[in-house]
């Protein structure tokens, strides 16, 4: 009975494979629309988080800049100099042998020792 009512709803003369394709296409379109809506919502939330983080970075760097200026002023007031801290970064590369290297690169490596 259920199959007969389903067949009665469909127009006559349309192959069943075409009807199946239409059904799956509408189902896929609905699923895709739902997924796009969820992705849009997630993107919006992520954008808010990224913006908050960027604001936090700006706040932190402004505070650091103010601290450096304050220390400069304090040192000048006391008749001293303020030397800001240098970045503590080290590149460590292990190179096995220098023999097969072109002369310019060899010189650079010697200078980096």
N, C-alpha and C positions, 0 to 999 in steps of 0.2 A: 504494500500500500504506500509505503514511504517513497519507494522508487518510482511508482506511478505518478505520485503528486509532483516529484521533482522533474519528471519527464514532461508533465503537463505544463509546468512553468516555462520550460525552454521553448524557443521558437522551433517550428518544424523545419526539417531540411538542413540543420546545422550539424556537422559531424561532432561526435562526442569528444574527440581529441581537441577540437577548437574550444568547446565549452570548458574542458578541463584546463586548457591554457588560460582562458579568461579568468576562471576562478583562482588559479594560482597567481596570476598577475595581479588581481585585485588584493589577494591576501598578502602578497609580497609588497605591494605599494603601501598597504596599511602598516605593515611591520616596519618598512623603511621610514614612513612618516613618524611613527612612534620613536624609532631610534634617533632620527634627526632632532626631534623635539628634546629628547633626553640629552643628546650631545650638546645641543644649544644651551640647555640649562647648565650642564656641567662646565661648558666653556665660560659662561657668564660668572659662575662661582669661582672658577680658577682665575679669571681675569681680576676679580675683586681681591683675591689672595695675593696675586702678583703685585697689584697696585699698592696694597698695604705693605708688602715687603719692601717695595721701592721707596715708599715714604719713610720707612724705618731706616733704610740705608742713608737716605738724604739727611735725616735727623742725626744719625750717628756721625756722619762725616762733618756736618756743620758743628757739632759739639767738639769734635777733634780739632777742627780749625780754630774754634774759639779758645780751646785749651792752649794750643800752640801760641796764639797771639798773646794770651794772658801770661804765659811763661816768658815770652820775649820781653814783655813790658816789665815784669817783675825783675828779670835779670838786668835790664837797662836801668831800672830805678836803683838797684843795688850797685850799679857800676860794673856789672859782669856781662858775659855773653851767654846766650842760650844756643846750644848746638843740638838741633833735632836728631833723633835717633835714626840711624841708617837702617834700611830694610835688611832683615836677616834672611838672605836667600843664598843657597848654594846649589850649583849644578854639578852633579857628580856623574861622570861618564867613564866607564872602563873601556879602554881600547886595547885590544890584544895586538901589540906590535905597531910599529910606525913605518915599517919597511915598504909596504905596498901603497904608500900614500903619496900624492903629488906634492911637489915642493912647497907650494903656498900653504896647503893644509898642514903640512908638517911644521912649518914655521909657526902657524897659528897655535897648533897643539903645544909646541915648545913654549910659546909665550904664556899659554894658559897654565903651565905647570905650577 
